[in-house]
Amino acid sequence: PLSIDGWGVVPGTLEDGRTIDVLSRSEKAPSWDRPQLISKSFSSERSQKFLSNLVTSDGEYRELYGKYLCRSFNSGRSNSIQLKDLEIFAMLQTNTLNGKTAPEKTSLWKQQCMTTEPS
């Protein structure tokens, strides 16, 4: 097994003030709990590899991913449910011979989202 294991959590704030789970692309509250099967959190092995690389990458890829999350969430939504900002977190656990350590919450990136103005 890998010596470090983890999962991502991306809470975001909507224009109306609610905090939501950006990765699920829904308006439900984010969960900090470890998913039963982490691999089910990803659409493909490629997206899983990309997100795992965000932990070790520099800010450039984190910024681009943050902007992508803003654009893809806000696309086609009304102004009241536009994403105002988000923060990308890595929840990391160390695997030891005695089991897993408690997850450590690590902030990777904060992103302000540009909302669309009514025309």
Backbone bond lengths (Angstrom), bond angles and torsions (degrees), N, CA, C in turn:
res aa  C-N    CA-C-N  psi(-1)  N-CA   C-N-CA  omega(-1)  CA-C   N-CA-C  phi
1 P - - - 1.464 - - 1.521 111.27 -
2 L 1.311 115.35 156.41 1.463 120.51 176.45 1.525 109.64 -65.71
3 S 1.336 116.28 150.36 1.466 119.15 179.08 1.525 111.39 -76.24
4 I 1.343 117.42 -26.52 1.465 121.20 176.82 1.521 108.47 -124.93
5 D 1.295 115.32 133.72 1.454 122.91 -178.44 1.524 107.34 -125.86
6 G 1.317 118.17 157.96 1.450 117.96 178.42 1.510 113.96 -178.67
7 W 1.318 113.85 179.77 1.452 122.48 179.46 1.522 108.74 -149.37
8 G 1.313 115.88 164.77 1.453 120.84 -178.54 1.516 112.36 -105.32
9 V 1.324 114.97 148.82 1.457 122.48 174.26 1.524 106.45 -135.84
10 V 1.342 115.96 130.48 1.466 120.04 179.98 1.527 108.81 -129.29
11 P 1.347 116.45 90.53 1.456 118.76 173.61 1.521 110.07 -78.19
12 G 1.311 115.92 146.91 1.458 121.04 177.97 1.514 110.30 -137.94
13 T 1.316 115.86 156.03 1.461 121.28 178.34 1.518 108.81 -108.44
14 L 1.333 115.65 127.63 1.461 120.47 176.47 1.525 109.53 -83.53
15 E 1.323 116.51 164.03 1.461 122.08 178.92 1.530 111.78 -57.85
16 D 1.332 117.72 -28.48 1.469 120.06 179.84 1.527 112.71 -85.82
17 G 1.351 117.54 3.01 1.460 122.04 174.88 1.512 115.93 96.89
18 R 1.326 118.70 -9.15 1.467 120.47 179.10 1.521 111.16 -72.17
19 T 1.349 116.02 147.90 1.463 121.81 174.26 1.517 107.92 -101.08
20 I 1.333 116.02 129.29 1.462 121.42 -175.03 1.527 110.87 -129.56
21 D 1.344 115.47 168.03 1.461 123.51 176.95 1.525 108.01 -92.64
22 V 1.333 117.37 104.78 1.466 121.66 -175.20 1.527 111.43 -67.43
23 L 1.337 117.85 -37.56 1.466 119.90 -176.98 1.522 112.73 -63.70
24 S 1.320 117.77 -31.20 1.467 119.50 -179.75 1.527 111.78 -80.97
25 R 1.358 115.78 -9.14 1.463 122.31 -179.34 1.529 111.70 58.44
26 S 1.318 116.28 25.21 1.465 121.01 177.25 1.527 107.79 -119.61
27 E 1.305 115.61 -177.27 1.454 119.92 179.90 1.526 111.93 -104.14
28 K 1.341 116.86 22.51 1.462 119.48 178.27 1.532 110.12 -84.64
29 A 1.325 116.06 159.42 1.465 121.69 -179.46 1.531 109.99 -69.52
30 P 1.339 117.56 147.12 1.468 119.82 179.53 1.525 111.25 -70.56
31 S 1.327 115.75 149.92 1.460 122.05 175.68 1.521 108.42 -112.85
32 W 1.321 116.04 133.93 1.468 121.13 178.51 1.519 111.16 -93.98
33 D 1.333 117.36 -2.86 1.461 121.82 -178.57 1.523 111.00 -73.61
34 R 1.314 115.05 149.39 1.462 121.37 177.36 1.536 108.79 -66.16
35 P 1.345 116.49 128.49 1.476 118.58 175.46 1.528 110.31 -63.96
36 Q 1.334 117.06 149.68 1.466 119.82 178.75 1.523 110.84 -58.61
37 L 1.324 116.28 -42.95 1.452 121.54 178.26 1.524 107.45 -131.71
38 I 1.324 116.20 102.78 1.467 121.45 -173.80 1.528 111.46 -58.93
39 S 1.313 117.91 -37.82 1.465 120.75 -177.65 1.531 112.26 -60.60
40 K 1.333 118.57 -25.82 1.467 121.72 178.64 1.529 112.05 -72.12
41 S 1.349 117.29 -11.08 1.464 121.86 179.40 1.523 112.08 -77.90
42 F 1.326 117.33 -10.08 1.464 121.94 -174.23 1.516 110.67 -114.38
43 S 1.335 115.20 147.87 1.461 119.48 179.76 1.528 112.11 -77.04
44 S 1.338 117.08 -23.58 1.458 120.89 -179.41 1.529 109.69 -159.75
45 E 1.328 115.79 168.59 1.468 120.15 175.42 1.528 110.58 -64.00
46 R 1.320 116.63 -32.76 1.466 121.11 179.09 1.532 111.35 -63.50
47 S 1.353 116.70 -44.39 1.471 119.12 179.03 1.526 110.45 -69.12
48 Q 1.326 117.46 -34.11 1.465 120.47 177.26 1.534 110.28 -64.08
49 K 1.310 117.73 -43.48 1.458 121.80 178.99 1.528 110.67 -65.65
50 F 1.337 117.31 -42.64 1.459 120.99 179.77 1.529 110.42 -59.83
51 L 1.342 116.69 -47.97 1.454 119.99 -178.05 1.527 112.08 -67.14
52 S 1.320 117.49 -34.45 1.466 118.74 176.74 1.531 110.72 -68.35
53 N 1.329 117.09 -30.52 1.467 120.56 177.21 1.529 112.46 -72.08
54 L 1.326 118.32 -22.20 1.469 120.80 178.01 1.529 111.52 -60.87
55 V 1.321 116.95 -30.15 1.462 120.93 -178.86 1.525 110.19 -64.14
56 T 1.322 117.41 -37.55 1.463 120.51 -176.26 1.526 113.71 -101.37
57 S 1.333 117.29 -6.46 1.465 119.77 -176.19 1.521 111.60 -80.55
58 D 1.316 114.73 170.71 1.468 119.83 174.90 1.531 109.10 -83.64
59 G 1.306 117.56 179.04 1.451 122.95 -175.51 1.511 115.70 -63.62
60 E 1.341 118.24 -23.48 1.463 120.07 -175.82 1.533 111.80 -58.79
61 Y 1.314 118.01 -48.64 1.462 120.82 -178.77 1.517 111.18 -70.29
62 R 1.321 116.77 -33.79 1.459 120.17 177.47 1.519 110.35 -64.89
63 E 1.331 116.73 -42.24 1.466 120.56 178.38 1.526 110.86 -63.48
64 L 1.317 117.33 -45.87 1.464 120.94 179.85 1.530 111.11 -61.87
65 Y 1.321 117.09 -40.93 1.462 120.80 178.83 1.527 110.52 -66.57
66 G 1.328 117.52 -41.15 1.457 121.52 177.14 1.522 111.49 -59.04
67 K 1.340 116.41 -45.31 1.468 120.54 178.38 1.521 111.19 -64.09
68 Y 1.333 117.00 -39.55 1.462 121.45 177.69 1.533 110.68 -61.30
69 L 1.348 116.70 -45.72 1.464 119.91 179.77 1.523 111.16 -60.53
70 C 1.339 117.52 -41.16 1.468 121.32 177.93 1.524 110.58 -60.91
71 R 1.343 116.26 -51.32 1.471 120.58 -177.90 1.518 111.73 -60.85
72 S 1.327 116.63 -47.36 1.465 119.18 -174.72 1.529 111.48 -69.62
73 F 1.332 118.55 -34.64 1.465 119.77 178.35 1.522 110.69 -71.13
74 N 1.334 117.91 -43.71 1.463 121.67 -174.05 1.527 113.83 -76.70
75 S 1.316 117.56 -19.52 1.452 121.23 -177.32 1.530 111.40 -58.71
76 G 1.325 115.49 119.68 1.451 121.14 175.89 1.519 115.66 80.05
77 R 1.324 118.20 6.66 1.467 120.65 179.53 1.523 110.08 -101.63
78 S 1.328 115.90 151.97 1.461 120.22 178.57 1.529 109.77 -70.20
79 N 1.327 116.80 161.85 1.467 121.44 -176.91 1.517 112.97 -59.12
80 S 1.319 118.94 -32.52 1.469 120.51 -177.36 1.525 112.36 -69.17
81 I 1.329 117.82 -22.24 1.468 119.65 178.12 1.523 112.23 -115.78
82 Q 1.330 116.13 28.38 1.460 121.30 173.84 1.532 108.72 -77.01
83 L 1.320 115.73 146.26 1.462 122.45 177.48 1.521 108.72 -79.03
84 K 1.339 116.72 124.41 1.467 122.06 -178.96 1.530 110.70 -89.25
85 D 1.332 117.07 -42.01 1.469 121.16 178.10 1.518 109.34 -158.31
86 L 1.325 115.08 167.39 1.456 121.41 178.64 1.522 109.00 -150.81
87 E 1.335 114.62 164.90 1.458 120.62 174.57 1.519 107.95 -139.75
88 I 1.325 116.22 132.37 1.458 121.92 -179.33 1.529 108.31 -96.14
89 F 1.332 115.97 123.49 1.459 122.03 178.75 1.518 110.37 -118.20
90 A 1.329 115.71 146.75 1.462 122.59 168.58 1.523 106.76 -109.85
91 M 1.303 116.71 128.94 1.461 122.58 174.37 1.530 105.76 -101.83
92 L 1.335 116.80 107.54 1.460 121.69 -172.08 1.522 111.30 -111.58
93 Q 1.332 116.14 136.54 1.454 123.34 176.88 1.516 108.89 -126.17
94 T 1.327 116.43 141.37 1.457 121.31 174.59 1.519 108.68 -94.99
95 N 1.329 115.78 130.30 1.459 121.15 176.08 1.518 108.60 -89.09
96 T 1.325 116.62 126.00 1.459 121.74 178.42 1.524 108.65 -122.40
97 L 1.318 116.07 174.03 1.464 119.83 177.03 1.522 111.28 -64.65
98 N 1.318 116.96 -23.88 1.469 121.76 -179.37 1.524 112.66 -94.63
99 G 1.303 118.52 6.24 1.459 121.87 -179.65 1.515 111.35 122.57
100 K 1.314 115.60 -155.13 1.463 121.50 -177.99 1.524 109.76 -104.00
101 T 1.331 115.53 148.03 1.461 119.82 173.11 1.526 108.71 -80.05
102 A 1.310 116.26 168.69 1.470 120.46 175.51 1.524 108.60 -64.70
103 P 1.340 118.74 143.20 1.464 120.30 -179.14 1.530 111.32 -64.06
104 E 1.330 114.56 141.73 1.461 121.96 177.10 1.526 108.34 -107.67
105 K 1.324 115.93 124.41 1.471 122.71 -177.90 1.525 108.51 -86.19
106 T 1.344 116.72 116.63 1.455 121.96 -177.77 1.523 109.86 -121.65
107 S 1.342 116.66 120.61 1.464 120.47 177.39 1.524 108.98 -78.10
108 L 1.348 115.88 127.03 1.460 120.97 179.46 1.523 112.79 -100.76
109 W 1.348 116.81 -32.96 1.466 118.96 -174.56 1.521 111.09 -165.45
110 K 1.328 116.48 142.04 1.469 122.83 171.54 1.515 107.41 -115.39
111 Q 1.339 116.05 134.44 1.460 120.72 -176.16 1.521 110.72 -131.55
112 Q 1.309 117.11 128.78 1.460 122.37 170.11 1.523 107.19 -88.47
113 C 1.324 117.21 134.57 1.459 121.41 -178.82 1.530 109.40 -101.77
114 M 1.306 116.09 138.58 1.463 120.78 175.35 1.525 106.81 -85.84
115 T 1.300 117.00 121.51 1.459 120.25 178.43 1.514 109.06 -92.41
116 T 1.293 115.50 155.94 1.464 119.95 -179.39 1.520 109.57 -85.47
117 E 1.289 116.16 142.50 1.463 121.99 177.74 1.531 108.26 -93.72
118 P 1.327 117.96 145.27 1.464 119.18 177.79 1.527 110.97 -64.25
119 S 1.312 116.86 142.06 1.470 119.83 -178.29 1.500 112.29 -98.50
